[in-house]
Amino acid sequence: MRYFSISSVVLATSALLSACSAPQEVEKDYMLACQYETRAKGTYQRMADQIGANGLAKIVPGQGGDVRGALFMNACVERRHIRAGTLPGKPEYYDRNGG
């Protein structure tokens, strides 16, 4: 009976500690998922020195990639950030549509 009491206390304490600890924020990298979703062929690169109006680094075509694929991937990444509420800046089209 004593064993049951001690293990119950340990279990309750560990559950309390895990519930109180702050969750780790993981930065989402949607580039690979969007390449799969858009079926963009070839390779693509995120250009850290080219930031779009939405605050995201622009994706440009690499070897075997094309501009069309890069456009679709940029739109996909932006859409996923909007849904997740993690978009760094306000999208350009919000200003044009009065949003």
N, C-alpha and C positions, 0 to 999 in steps of 0.2 A: 504494500500500500504506500509506503514511504517513497519507493521508486517512482510510482505514478505521480505523486505530488510534486517531486522535484522536477521530473521531466515536463510536467504541465507548466510549471513556473518558467522553465527555460524556454519552452515553446512559446508561451505568451510573451515573454520578454523579447525574444527574437522577432516575433511578429510585430510587436510594437515598434521596435527599432527600425525594422525595414519599412514600416508604414510612415514613420516620421522622417526618414532620410529623404533629402531632396532628390527628385528624379534627375538623371543625367540627360541634358539636352543634346540630342544628336542632330548635327546639321544634315539636312537631307540633300543628297546628291541625285538629282533626277535625270542627269544626262544619259546614263546607260539605259534606264527604263524608257526614256523618251526615244532613244535610238531604236529600241526594240518595238515600241508602240507605233512609231511612224514608219518603220521598216526602211530607214535611211541607210543606204549602202555606203561602204567605205568607212573612213575614219574622220573624226571631228575633234576639234580642240576648243577648249574654253579659253578665251583671251581675257586675262585678268586686267589688262591695260585698256580694254575696250568695254566700258560699262554703258548699258542701254539706259533709256529714260526710266525704265522700271527698276533700276538699281542692280540688275543682274549682269554678270559678265556675258558678253556675246559669245555664241558658239559659231565657229567658222569651219568650213570644210577643210579636211586634211587630205591625205592621199586616198584617192578613189571616191571621195565625197563630192557633193555638188551643192550649189547655192540653194536649190530647192529643199534638199534634205536639211540644211542648216536652218532655213526659215521655219520649217515644220518643227524641228527640235527646239528652237528658241520659243516658239508659241506654246509647245507642250510643256516646257520647263516653267514658263511664266504661268500657265494655267494651273499647274500643280502647286506652285507657290501661293497663288491666290486662294486656292481651295484650302491649303494648310494654314493660311494666314501668316505666312513667313516672307511675303514679298518685301524686299528692302525699300523700294520706292513706289511711288504711285504710277500706275501704267499710263502711258502717253494718251491712250484713247479715252481715259476717264476725263481728261481736260477738254478734249474735243466734244464730248457728249454731255458735258456739264455735270459729271458725276462726282 
